[in-house]
Amino acid sequence: MNWFGRKKNGIKELSITPPVPRSGRHGIAIAACVKNEEPYIAEWLRFHRAVGIRHFVLYDHGSDDGTVAEARRVLRPDELTLLPWAGQIVATKTDLLIDWQVVAFAHAIQSFGGDFRRMAFIDVDEFLLPKHGTTVEEALTEAGDFPNISLPWHMFGTGGHKTKPAAPVTTSYTWRATDPMSRLKHLRNFKCIVDPCEVTRVSVHSFATVSYGSVVSNDAGKRANGDERKRPDFYSSAFLQLNHYYSKSEEEFAAKLARGAIYSLSRNHVPDRMTTTIRHIQLSQVEDSAMVDFIERNGIELGDGPDEMRSDAPPVLPRTEPQIA
């Protein structure tokens, strides 16, 4: 593994040798780093299993709550790979801290990628919403076999909630920043779904592949090279939308702000970035009920009931007018 992409505050990219495809590889896996996500991880796992995710590779960054127990309770053993992943790595000669999420993603690809047709790299506050079909695989039909899919954030704010709602995250928040491609600071970014057996370069928000280098595709099959994906004409969420429930309620956002960064290489800048982000989200908002409609239509159970899709008794779906900050 060669290190590059060295910025003043650390190493944020790694180059890797892609894994060899294993016989019978299929399906989509999600790789994610987690820490103290006990109130949220069951919903996140249930939803993504309902939309066809075959396996979850979770890197536990020293959780001291029930995160690990919840993951094991919700998923069968064949659906879950759980790895302890606490600590830091510093490059000896340069004294640069290496981004711990990037190390995890590189490890996930090289260790497990040969078993899967695709791998998604998202966080527990991010949800992959199919808008074509009912699974993530069906939603990626228009992208074909392209090995590097970039999905823009759709940034959801507090939705007017001062305290944590009783209802699930995905049904409680329906107000998001109007323009996912906004140039306002910290609103425009991407998460990726890749063919792991093609990946040569890894970072949190971008990948490169053997066949296409830094060229990426959106969910509709439109391609762009590198930073061209930031152009408004690259935007699409017609088939697969990435919902980022950034703040949740005011209470939960305050707790998130107090915790600070878990993985970031630039901890000193995190409070300012977070407060700027939520302010920009709530400057201009639009109601987006696509997730709520999807859950209702497909009867997805997100609570403590049976871990399966069902057609009866959809969850109660409150809608709250947000307060614009």
PEHU-V635554 format. One record per pair of residues at least 24 apart in sequence whose ideal C-beta (glycine too) atoms are under 10 Angstrom apart, sorted by the first residue. I is the first residue (numbers start at 1). J is the second residue. Records with the same first field share a line. If there is no record, write none. Layout:
I: J + J
This chain:
1: 103 + 106 + 107 + 110 + 202
2: 201
3: 91 + 93 + 94 + 96 + 98
4: 201
5: 99 + 102 + 201 + 202 + 203 + 206
6: 91 + 94 + 96 + 98
7: 96 + 99 + 265 + 266
8: 96 + 265 + 266
9: 96 + 97 + 99 + 264 + 265 + 266 + 267 + 268 + 269
10: 90 + 91 + 94 + 96 + 97 + 98 + 99 + 100 + 102 + 264 + 265 + 266
11: 89 + 90 + 91 + 94 + 96 + 97 + 98 + 99 + 102 + 103 + 203 + 265
12: 96 + 97 + 98 + 99 + 101 + 102 + 202 + 203 + 204 + 205 + 206 + 265 + 266
13: 98 + 99 + 102 + 106 + 201 + 202 + 203 + 204 + 206 + 207 + 208
14: 98 + 99 + 102 + 103 + 105 + 106 + 107 + 109 + 200 + 201 + 202 + 203
15: 106 + 199 + 200 + 201 + 202 + 208
16: 105 + 106 + 107 + 109 + 110 + 113 + 196 + 199 + 200 + 201 + 202 + 207 + 208
17: 109 + 110 + 199 + 200 + 210
18: 109 + 110 + 113 + 114 + 147 + 194 + 195 + 196 + 197 + 198 + 199 + 200 + 209 + 210
19: 109 + 110 + 111 + 112 + 113 + 114 + 115 + 116 + 196 + 197 + 198 + 199
20: 113 + 114 + 197
21: 113 + 114 + 115 + 116 + 117 + 195 + 196 + 197 + 198
22: 112 + 113 + 114 + 115 + 116 + 197
23: 114 + 115
24: 115
25: 113 + 114 + 115 + 116 + 117 + 118 + 195 + 196 + 197
26: 54 + 115 + 116 + 117 + 118 + 137
27: 52 + 53 + 54 + 55 + 115 + 116 + 117 + 118 + 119 + 135 + 136 + 137
28: 52 + 53 + 54 + 55 + 116 + 117 + 118 + 119 + 120 + 128 + 135 + 136 + 137 + 140 + 193
29: 53 + 54 + 55 + 56 + 57 + 79 + 81 + 108 + 112 + 113 + 115 + 116 + 117 + 118 + 119 + 120 + 121 + 196
30: 54 + 55 + 56 + 57 + 58 + 108 + 116 + 118 + 119 + 120 + 121 + 122 + 123 + 124 + 126 + 128 + 136 + 193
31: 55 + 56 + 57 + 58 + 59 + 81 + 101 + 104 + 105 + 107 + 108 + 109 + 111 + 112 + 113 + 116 + 119 + 120 + 121 + 122 + 196
32: 56 + 57 + 58 + 59 + 101 + 104 + 105 + 108 + 120 + 121 + 122 + 123 + 124 + 126
33: 58 + 59 + 60 + 61 + 83 + 85 + 100 + 101 + 102 + 103 + 104 + 105 + 108 + 121 + 123 + 124 + 204 + 262 + 263
34: 58 + 59 + 60 + 61 + 62 + 63 + 67 + 68 + 70 + 71 + 82 + 85 + 123 + 124 + 262
35: 59 + 60 + 61 + 62 + 63 + 64 + 65 + 67 + 85 + 86 + 124 + 259 + 262 + 263
36: 60 + 61 + 62 + 63 + 64 + 65 + 66 + 67 + 259 + 262
37: 61 + 63 + 65 + 66 + 67 + 68 + 70 + 71 + 123 + 124 + 125
38: 63 + 64 + 65 + 66 + 67 + 68 + 69 + 70 + 71
39: 65 + 66 + 67 + 70 + 164 + 169 + 248 + 252
40: 67 + 70 + 124 + 125 + 168 + 169 + 245 + 248 + 252
41: 65 + 66 + 67 + 68 + 69 + 70 + 71 + 73 + 74 + 124
42: 66 + 67 + 70 + 71 + 73 + 74 + 75 + 168 + 302 + 303 + 304 + 307
43: 70 + 74 + 124 + 127 + 168 + 169 + 170 + 171 + 300 + 302 + 303
44: 70 + 71 + 74 + 122 + 123 + 124 + 125 + 126 + 127 + 168 + 169 + 170 + 245 + 302
45: 70 + 71 + 73 + 74 + 75 + 79 + 80 + 124 + 302 + 307
46: 74 + 75 + 168 + 300 + 301 + 302 + 303 + 304 + 305 + 306 + 307 + 308 + 309
47: 127 + 128 + 129 + 168 + 169 + 170 + 291 + 294 + 295 + 300 + 301 + 302
48: 120 + 122 + 127 + 128 + 136
49: 74 + 75 + 76 + 79 + 300 + 307 + 308 + 309
50: 134 + 135 + 294 + 295 + 298 + 299 + 300 + 301 + 302 + 307 + 308 + 309 + 310
51: 127 + 128 + 129 + 130 + 133 + 134 + 135 + 136 + 137 + 138 + 139 + 240 + 294 + 298 + 300 + 309
52: 128 + 130 + 133 + 134 + 135 + 136 + 137 + 138 + 139
53: 79 + 118 + 120 + 128 + 135 + 136 + 137
54: 78 + 79 + 115 + 116 + 117 + 118 + 136 + 137
55: 79 + 80 + 81 + 112 + 115 + 116 + 119
56: 80 + 81 + 82
57: 81 + 82 + 83 + 104 + 105 + 107 + 108 + 109 + 111 + 112 + 113 + 116 + 119 + 121
58: 82 + 83 + 85 + 104 + 108 + 124
59: 83 + 84 + 85 + 86 + 100 + 101 + 103 + 104 + 105 + 107 + 108 + 263
60: 84 + 85 + 86
61: 85 + 86 + 87 + 100 + 101 + 104 + 262 + 263
62: 86 + 87 + 262
67: 124
73: 304 + 307
74: 304 + 307
75: 307
76: 307
81: 108 + 111 + 112
83: 107 + 108 + 111
85: 263
88: 263 + 265
96: 265
97: 264 + 265 + 266
98: 265
99: 202 + 203 + 204 + 263 + 264 + 265
100: 262 + 263 + 264 + 265
101: 202 + 203 + 204 + 262 + 263 + 264 + 265
102: 202 + 203 + 204 + 263 + 265
103: 202 + 263
104: 202 + 204 + 263
105: 192 + 194 + 196 + 199 + 202 + 203 + 204 + 207
106: 199 + 201 + 202 + 203
107: 202
108: 196 + 202
109: 194 + 195 + 196 + 197 + 198 + 199 + 200 + 202 + 207
110: 196 + 199 + 202
111: 196
112: 196
113: 194 + 195 + 196 + 197 + 198 + 199
114: 196 + 197
115: 196 + 197
116: 194 + 195 + 196 + 197
117: 145 + 147 + 195 + 196 + 197
118: 143 + 145 + 147 + 149 + 192 + 193 + 194 + 195 + 196 + 197
119: 192 + 193 + 194 + 195 + 196 + 197 + 199 + 207
120: 149 + 151 + 191 + 192 + 193 + 194 + 242
121: 191 + 192 + 193 + 194 + 202 + 203 + 204 + 205 + 207
122: 151 + 191 + 192 + 193 + 242 + 244
123: 191 + 204 + 244 + 245 + 263
124: 169 + 245
125: 156 + 169 + 243 + 244 + 245 + 246 + 247 + 248 + 252 + 256
126: 151 + 153 + 154 + 191 + 242 + 243 + 244 + 245 + 246
127: 154 + 156 + 169 + 170 + 241 + 242 + 243 + 244 + 245 + 291 + 294
128: 191 + 193 + 240 + 241 + 242 + 243
129: 154 + 170 + 237 + 240 + 241 + 242 + 243 + 288 + 290 + 291 + 293 + 294 + 295
130: 219 + 239 + 240 + 241 + 290 + 294 + 298
131: 219 + 236 + 237 + 238 + 239 + 240 + 241 + 290 + 291 + 293 + 294
132: 219 + 220 + 238 + 239 + 240
133: 239 + 240
134: 294 + 297 + 298 + 300 + 309
136: 193 + 239 + 240
137: 240
138: 239 + 240
139: 219 + 238 + 239 + 240 + 241
140: 193 + 217 + 219 + 221 + 239 + 240
141: 219 + 221 + 239 + 240
142: 217 + 218 + 219 + 220 + 221 + 222 + 236 + 238 + 239 + 240
143: 193 + 217 + 218 + 219 + 220 + 221 + 222 + 223 + 236 + 239 + 240
144: 217 + 221
145: 195 + 198 + 211
146: 193 + 194 + 195 + 198 + 209 + 211 + 212 + 215 + 216 + 217 + 218 + 221 + 223
147: 193 + 194 + 195 + 196 + 197 + 198 + 199 + 207 + 208 + 209 + 210 + 211 + 212 + 215 + 216 + 217
148: 192 + 193 + 194 + 195 + 198 + 199 + 206 + 207 + 208 + 209 + 211 + 212 + 213 + 214 + 215 + 216 + 217 + 223
149: 190 + 191 + 192 + 193 + 194 + 195 + 207 + 216 + 217 + 218 + 219 + 221 + 240
150: 189 + 190 + 191 + 192 + 193 + 194 + 205 + 206 + 207 + 216 + 217 + 218 + 219 + 223 + 224 + 229 + 230 + 234 + 242
151: 180 + 190 + 191 + 192 + 193 + 216 + 218 + 219 + 236 + 237 + 239 + 240 + 241 + 242 + 243 + 244
152: 179 + 180 + 181 + 187 + 188 + 189 + 190 + 191 + 218 + 219 + 229 + 230 + 234 + 235 + 236 + 237 + 241 + 242 + 244
153: 177 + 180 + 181 + 186 + 187 + 188 + 189 + 190 + 191 + 205 + 241 + 242 + 243 + 244 + 246
154: 180 + 187 + 237 + 241 + 242 + 243 + 244 + 245 + 246 + 286 + 288 + 290 + 291
155: 179 + 180 + 182 + 184 + 186 + 187 + 188 + 189 + 242 + 243 + 244 + 245 + 246 + 247 + 277 + 278 + 280 + 281 + 282 + 285
156: 243 + 244 + 245 + 246 + 247 + 248 + 281 + 285 + 288 + 291 + 322
157: 245 + 246 + 247 + 248 + 249 + 250 + 253 + 277 + 278 + 279 + 280 + 281 + 282 + 283 + 285 + 322 + 323 + 324 + 325
158: 246 + 247 + 248 + 249 + 250 + 251 + 252 + 253 + 278 + 281 + 282 + 320 + 322 + 323 + 325
159: 245 + 247 + 248 + 249 + 250 + 282 + 285 + 287 + 318 + 319 + 320 + 321 + 322 + 323
160: 249 + 250 + 282 + 319 + 320 + 321 + 322 + 323 + 324
161: 247 + 248 + 249 + 250 + 251 + 252 + 253 + 318 + 320 + 322 + 323
162: 249 + 250 + 251 + 323
163: 248 + 249 + 250 + 251 + 252
164: 248 + 249 + 250 + 251 + 252 + 255
165: 248 + 249 + 252 + 318 + 320
166: 316 + 318
167: 302 + 303 + 315 + 316 + 317 + 318
168: 295 + 300 + 301 + 302 + 303 + 315 + 316 + 317
169: 243 + 245 + 248 + 249 + 252 + 291 + 302
170: 243 + 245 + 291 + 292 + 294 + 295 + 300 + 302 + 315 + 317
171: 289 + 291 + 292 + 295 + 296 + 300 + 302 + 314 + 315 + 316 + 317 + 318 + 319
172: 245 + 248 + 249 + 292 + 315 + 317 + 318 + 319 + 320
173: 243 + 245 + 246 + 247 + 248 + 249 + 288 + 291 + 292 + 319 + 320 + 322
174: 285 + 286 + 287 + 288 + 289 + 290 + 291 + 292 + 293 + 317 + 318 + 319 + 320 + 321 + 322
175: 281 + 282 + 285 + 286 + 287 + 288 + 289 + 319 + 320 + 321 + 322 + 323 + 324
176: 243 + 244 + 245 + 246 + 281 + 282 + 284 + 285 + 286 + 287 + 288 + 322
177: 244 + 246 + 277 + 278 + 280 + 281 + 282 + 283 + 284 + 285 + 286 + 288
178: 281 + 283 + 284 + 285 + 286 + 288
179: 232 + 235 + 284 + 286
180: 232 + 235 + 236 + 237 + 241 + 242 + 244
181: 229 + 230 + 231 + 232 + 233 + 234 + 235
182: 232 + 280 + 281 + 283 + 284
183: 230 + 232
184: 276 + 277 + 279 + 280 + 281 + 283 + 284
185: 272 + 273 + 276 + 277 + 279 + 280
186: 246 + 272 + 273 + 274 + 276 + 277 + 278 + 279 + 280 + 281
187: 244 + 246 + 276 + 277 + 280 + 281 + 283 + 284
188: 229 + 230 + 232 + 235
189: 230 + 242 + 244
190: 216 + 218 + 229 + 230 + 234 + 242
191: 242 + 244
192: 216 + 242
193: 217 + 219 + 240 + 242
204: 263 + 264
237: 288 + 290
241: 288 + 290 + 291 + 294
243: 288 + 290 + 291
244: 281
245: 291
246: 274 + 277 + 278 + 281
247: 274 + 277 + 278 + 281 + 282
250: 278 + 323 + 325
253: 277 + 278
278: 325
279: 325
280: 325
281: 322 + 325
282: 322 + 323 + 324 + 325
283: 324 + 325
284: 324
285: 322 + 324
287: 319 + 321 + 322
289: 317 + 319
291: 317
292: 317 + 318 + 319
293: 317
